[in-house]
Amino acid sequence: MPDPRPAPALWLVDKPAGPTSHDIVARVRRALPRRTKVGHTGTLDPFATGLLVVMVGRATRLAPYMAGLDKTYRATLRTGFTSASGDPEGPIAPGGEPVDGARVAEVLPAFVGAGTQRVPALSAVKVDGERLYRRARRGEQVTAPQRTVVIHALEMLEDHGDGRVSIEVRCGPGTYVRSLAADIGERIGCGAYCEALRRTAVGTLSVDDAVAPEEVGEAGGLDPLRGLAHLPARRLGPGEAQRLRHGVPVDARGAAGEEPVALVYEERLLGVAVPREGLLRPAVILDAA
């Protein structure tokens, strides 16, 4: 009996400010047949807008292969103030005399490359099994963990006047732009927080191709192959595709190391395999037999 649920797909959703990423996923799920699996590849804060990559059906199994993609943001920083949350939620307090874009631009190069960043107290990261934001909102004093992050590029975009500047950030996974804004504020000496944030790209996927949440439906979306452009691809013949659908490995044909390989059949993603001992062993198959 044919599966009535939608085919595996990626939807590029332009998230508005206000709802959480979970809210957007729930909204998409309600628009699809019952029991359709829906997920996303990386959370956006409620105040943030922009690209949320939503996975539908068996495409949700590809999340581990997209978790490490670089992300690009446009952030508006308000200098001269600090925010306990790092964003407009606050509380917000004066930090010093606001500065202009030239002063902010002077310090940006110092943040490019690998560095250590403290996770915001109001974040969904778990400490001792509980979300940080829940403990912070109860007034508990919690030391937020630190993590190593990589910022690939950091560019001044616009000086809006009145201490507000826009920057573009291209960074590796796990980077908090809110924390970056606070660190920039500390470096310039007057404080800063992230007043507005928009994610413009995830890997090679762009918000320019995104749709509003209410436009997601049973038909359409992108072939999941678009989300795996960073992986080497192996084009399959009919016999190889059929064997992989049944969980049978095929010849690796020169695939090196242990890097996952995108399996392409008839210009669509069949799944992902991992090279082992000269064979491509299926890890995820989107239309298994």
ROLO-274984 format. One record per residue (C-alpha): y, x negated, z negated; residue number from 1. Coordinates in steps of 0.1 Angstrom, whole numbers, plus 5000, padded with zeros to 4 digits. Example, Ala and Ser with C-alpha at 12.3 -4.5 7.8 and 13.67 -1.06 7.14 Angstrom:
py=4955, px=4877, pz=4922, k=1
py=4989, px=4863, pz=4929, k=2
***
This chain:
py=5000, px=5000, pz=5000, k=1
py=5034, px=4985, pz=5010, k=2
py=5057, px=4974, pz=4982, k=3
py=5086, px=4999, pz=4980, k=4
py=5109, px=4974, pz=4963, k=5
py=5136, px=4955, pz=4982, k=6
py=5127, px=4922, pz=5000, k=7
py=5136, px=4890, pz=4981, k=8
py=5173, px=4884, pz=4987, k=9
py=5204, px=4867, pz=4974, k=10
py=5236, px=4886, pz=4970, k=11
py=5269, px=4868, pz=4967, k=12
py=5289, px=4890, pz=4943, k=13
py=5326, px=4886, pz=4937, k=14
py=5327, px=4893, pz=4899, k=15
py=5359, px=4909, pz=4886, k=16
py=5375, px=4901, pz=4853, k=17
py=5363, px=4921, pz=4824, k=18
py=5325, px=4927, pz=4827, k=19
py=5300, px=4901, pz=4816, k=20
py=5276, px=4886, pz=4841, k=21
py=5249, px=4907, pz=4824, k=22
py=5270, px=4938, pz=4831, k=23
py=5271, px=4929, pz=4868, k=24
py=5233, px=4924, pz=4869, k=25
py=5227, px=4957, pz=4852, k=26
py=5251, px=4975, pz=4877, k=27
py=5231, px=4959, pz=4906, k=28
py=5198, px=4969, pz=4890, k=29
py=5209, px=5006, pz=4888, k=30
py=5216, px=5006, pz=4925, k=31
py=5181, px=4994, pz=4934, k=32
py=5146, px=5011, pz=4931, k=33
py=5132, px=5012, pz=4896, k=34
py=5114, px=4981, pz=4883, k=35
py=5132, px=4958, pz=4908, k=36
py=5138, px=4924, pz=4892, k=37
py=5174, px=4912, pz=4892, k=38
py=5189, px=4880, pz=4878, k=39
py=5216, px=4855, pz=4885, k=40
py=5219, px=4817, pz=4888, k=41
py=5247, px=4810, pz=4863, k=42
py=5269, px=4830, pz=4839, k=43
py=5306, px=4836, pz=4843, k=44
py=5327, px=4843, pz=4812, k=45
py=5341, px=4879, pz=4810, k=46
py=5377, px=4868, pz=4818, k=47
py=5365, px=4848, pz=4848, k=48
py=5362, px=4861, pz=4884, k=49
py=5345, px=4848, pz=4915, k=50
py=5311, px=4839, pz=4927, k=51
py=5280, px=4852, pz=4909, k=52
py=5248, px=4845, pz=4928, k=53
py=5225, px=4875, pz=4922, k=54
py=5188, px=4873, pz=4929, k=55
py=5168, px=4904, pz=4938, k=56
py=5130, px=4909, pz=4937, k=57
py=5108, px=4878, pz=4940, k=58
py=5139, px=4857, pz=4946, k=59
py=5144, px=4857, pz=4909, k=60
py=5115, px=4831, pz=4908, k=61
py=5138, px=4807, pz=4925, k=62
py=5163, px=4804, pz=4896, k=63
py=5149, px=4770, pz=4884, k=64
py=5155, px=4755, pz=4918, k=65
py=5192, px=4766, pz=4918, k=66
py=5201, px=4759, pz=4882, k=67
py=5213, px=4724, pz=4890, k=68
py=5237, px=4732, pz=4918, k=69
py=5273, px=4720, pz=4916, k=70
py=5300, px=4746, pz=4911, k=71
py=5336, px=4747, pz=4922, k=72
py=5363, px=4765, pz=4902, k=73
py=5401, px=4772, pz=4905, k=74
py=5415, px=4772, pz=4870, k=75
py=5450, px=4780, pz=4858, k=76
py=5460, px=4761, pz=4827, k=77
py=5487, px=4771, pz=4803, k=78
py=5501, px=4740, pz=4786, k=79
py=5520, px=4739, pz=4753, k=80
py=5495, px=4762, pz=4736, k=81
py=5460, px=4761, pz=4722, k=82
py=5433, px=4788, pz=4722, k=83
py=5404, px=4789, pz=4697, k=84
py=5382, px=4803, pz=4725, k=85
py=5397, px=4781, pz=4752, k=86
py=5407, px=4812, pz=4772, k=87
py=5431, px=4842, pz=4768, k=88
py=5409, px=4858, pz=4741, k=89
py=5424, px=4833, pz=4716, k=90
py=5436, px=4833, pz=4690, k=91
py=5464, px=4814, pz=4707, k=92
py=5488, px=4791, pz=4689, k=93
py=5518, px=4769, pz=4699, k=94
py=5507, px=4733, pz=4706, k=95
py=5539, px=4715, pz=4717, k=96
py=5564, px=4714, pz=4745, k=97
py=5548, px=4725, pz=4778, k=98
py=5546, px=4699, pz=4806, k=99
py=5549, px=4701, pz=4843, k=100
py=5523, px=4696, pz=4870, k=101
py=5532, px=4659, pz=4875, k=102
py=5522, px=4651, pz=4839, k=103
py=5489, px=4670, pz=4842, k=104
py=5481, px=4653, pz=4874, k=105
py=5486, px=4619, pz=4857, k=106
py=5457, px=4625, pz=4833, k=107
py=5432, px=4642, pz=4857, k=108
py=5415, px=4610, pz=4870, k=109
py=5404, px=4601, pz=4835, k=110
py=5381, px=4631, pz=4834, k=111
py=5363, px=4624, pz=4867, k=112
py=5327, px=4612, pz=4863, k=113
py=5301, px=4615, pz=4835, k=114
py=5314, px=4623, pz=4801, k=115
py=5307, px=4641, pz=4768, k=116
py=5319, px=4677, pz=4763, k=117
py=5317, px=4699, pz=4732, k=118
py=5304, px=4734, pz=4738, k=119
py=5330, px=4761, pz=4730, k=120
py=5325, px=4778, pz=4697, k=121
py=5327, px=4812, pz=4715, k=122
py=5298, px=4805, pz=4739, k=123
py=5263, px=4819, pz=4745, k=124
py=5246, px=4786, pz=4736, k=125
py=5221, px=4790, pz=4708, k=126
py=5223, px=4769, pz=4676, k=127
py=5194, px=4775, pz=4651, k=128
py=5182, px=4804, pz=4672, k=129
py=5215, px=4824, pz=4673, k=130
py=5243, px=4826, pz=4698, k=131
py=5273, px=4805, pz=4689, k=132
py=5298, px=4833, pz=4695, k=133
py=5281, px=4856, pz=4671, k=134
py=5283, px=4831, pz=4643, k=135
py=5319, px=4822, pz=4651, k=136
py=5329, px=4859, pz=4651, k=137
py=5314, px=4862, pz=4616, k=138
py=5338, px=4834, pz=4605, k=139
py=5310, px=4808, pz=4600, k=140
py=5319, px=4772, pz=4604, k=141
py=5295, px=4759, pz=4630, k=142
py=5295, px=4725, pz=4646, k=143
py=5291, px=4731, pz=4683, k=144
py=5267, px=4708, pz=4701, k=145
py=5279, px=4682, pz=4726, k=146
py=5264, px=4676, pz=4760, k=147
py=5268, px=4652, pz=4789, k=148
py=5285, px=4667, pz=4819, k=149
py=5296, px=4654, pz=4853, k=150
py=5329, px=4662, pz=4870, k=151
py=5328, px=4652, pz=4906, k=152
py=5363, px=4660, pz=4916, k=153
py=5395, px=4672, pz=4899, k=154
py=5426, px=4680, pz=4919, k=155
py=5460, px=4694, pz=4911, k=156
py=5467, px=4725, pz=4933, k=157
py=5499, px=4741, pz=4922, k=158
py=5527, px=4739, pz=4896, k=159
py=5537, px=4774, pz=4888, k=160
py=5565, px=4764, pz=4864, k=161
py=5568, px=4774, pz=4827, k=162
py=5540, px=4750, pz=4818, k=163
py=5514, px=4767, pz=4840, k=164
py=5494, px=4747, pz=4866, k=165
py=5464, px=4754, pz=4888, k=166
py=5437, px=4728, pz=4893, k=167
py=5404, px=4727, pz=4913, k=168
py=5373, px=4714, pz=4896, k=169
py=5340, px=4705, pz=4912, k=170
py=5314, px=4698, pz=4885, k=171
py=5277, px=4696, pz=4877, k=172
py=5257, px=4723, pz=4858, k=173
py=5266, px=4730, pz=4822, k=174
py=5303, px=4721, pz=4824, k=175
py=5327, px=4744, pz=4806, k=176
py=5361, px=4746, pz=4823, k=177
py=5375, px=4760, pz=4790, k=178
py=5365, px=4728, pz=4772, k=179
py=5379, px=4707, pz=4800, k=180
py=5413, px=4726, pz=4797, k=181
py=5413, px=4719, pz=4760, k=182
py=5405, px=4682, pz=4766, k=183
py=5433, px=4679, pz=4791, k=184
py=5457, px=4696, pz=4766, k=185
py=5447, px=4670, pz=4740, k=186
py=5452, px=4642, pz=4764, k=187
py=5487, px=4653, pz=4774, k=188
py=5496, px=4659, pz=4737, k=189
py=5508, px=4695, pz=4738, k=190
py=5476, px=4715, pz=4740, k=191
py=5463, px=4737, pz=4769, k=192
py=5439, px=4765, pz=4775, k=193
py=5423, px=4781, pz=4805, k=194
py=5445, px=4812, pz=4813, k=195
py=5426, px=4822, pz=4844, k=196
py=5394, px=4810, pz=4860, k=197
py=5378, px=4817, pz=4894, k=198
py=5345, px=4803, pz=4907, k=199
py=5348, px=4797, pz=4944, k=200
py=5315, px=4780, pz=4952, k=201
py=5279, px=4774, pz=4940, k=202
py=5264, px=4746, pz=4960, k=203
py=5270, px=4755, pz=4996, k=204
py=5275, px=4792, pz=4988, k=205
py=5311, px=4804, pz=4989, k=206
py=5330, px=4833, pz=4974, k=207
py=5345, px=4839, pz=5008, k=208
py=5311, px=4855, pz=5018, k=209
py=5308, px=4876, pz=4986, k=210
py=5309, px=4913, pz=4982, k=211
py=5321, px=4936, pz=4954, k=212
py=5293, px=4945, pz=4929, k=213
py=5292, px=4981, pz=4941, k=214
py=5284, px=4970, pz=4977, k=215
py=5250, px=4956, pz=4967, k=216
py=5222, px=4978, pz=4979, k=217
py=5185, px=4979, pz=4990, k=218
py=5192, px=4965, pz=5025, k=219
py=5211, px=4934, pz=5033, k=220
py=5218, px=4903, pz=5012, k=221
py=5211, px=4867, pz=5023, k=222
py=5177, px=4852, pz=5029, k=223
py=5170, px=4831, pz=4998, k=224
py=5168, px=4800, pz=5020, k=225
py=5206, px=4799, pz=5019, k=226
py=5204, px=4791, pz=4982, k=227
py=5180, px=4762, pz=4987, k=228
py=5200, px=4742, pz=5013, k=229
py=5199, px=4712, pz=4989, k=230
py=5161, px=4709, pz=4992, k=231
py=5142, px=4693, pz=5020, k=232
py=5127, px=4719, pz=5043, k=233
py=5092, px=4721, pz=5059, k=234
py=5087, px=4744, pz=5088, k=235
py=5053, px=4760, pz=5089, k=236
py=5029, px=4772, pz=5116, k=237
py=5011, px=4806, pz=5112, k=238
py=4980, px=4791, pz=5098, k=239
py=4998, px=4770, pz=5072, k=240
py=5019, px=4800, pz=5061, k=241
py=4987, px=4821, pz=5057, k=242
py=4970, px=4794, pz=5036, k=243
py=5000, px=4790, pz=5013, k=244
py=5002, px=4828, pz=5008, k=245
py=4967, px=4826, pz=4994, k=246
py=4976, px=4797, pz=4972, k=247
py=4959, px=4770, pz=4993, k=248
py=4978, px=4737, pz=4996, k=249
py=4986, px=4723, pz=5030, k=250
py=4992, px=4687, pz=5043, k=251
py=5024, px=4673, pz=5029, k=252
py=5031, px=4655, pz=5062, k=253
py=5053, px=4628, pz=5048, k=254
py=5070, px=4646, pz=5019, k=255
py=5079, px=4619, pz=4995, k=256
py=5080, px=4618, pz=4957, k=257
py=5078, px=4650, pz=4937, k=258
py=5110, px=4668, pz=4949, k=259
py=5103, px=4705, pz=4956, k=260
py=5102, px=4715, pz=4993, k=261
py=5115, px=4747, pz=5008, k=262
py=5088, px=4764, pz=5029, k=263
py=5102, px=4779, pz=5061, k=264
py=5083, px=4803, pz=5083, k=265
py=5099, px=4821, pz=5112, k=266
py=5133, px=4809, pz=5100, k=267
py=5129, px=4826, pz=5066, k=268
py=5120, px=4813, pz=5032, k=269
py=5083, px=4817, pz=5024, k=270
py=5086, px=4799, pz=4991, k=271
py=5087, px=4765, pz=4974, k=272
py=5060, px=4739, pz=4972, k=273
py=5057, px=4706, pz=4953, k=274
py=5041, px=4674, pz=4969, k=275
py=5010, px=4662, pz=4950, k=276
py=4986, px=4636, pz=4963, k=277
py=4994, px=4642, pz=5000, k=278
py=4994, px=4680, pz=4997, k=279
py=5021, px=4706, pz=4994, k=280
py=5010, px=4728, pz=4965, k=281
py=5027, px=4762, pz=4964, k=282
py=5049, px=4768, pz=4933, k=283
py=5066, px=4800, pz=4944, k=284
py=5056, px=4823, pz=4972, k=285
py=5079, px=4851, pz=4981, k=286
py=5055, px=4873, pz=5001, k=287
py=5021, px=4864, pz=4986, k=288
py=4991, px=4880, pz=5002, k=289
***
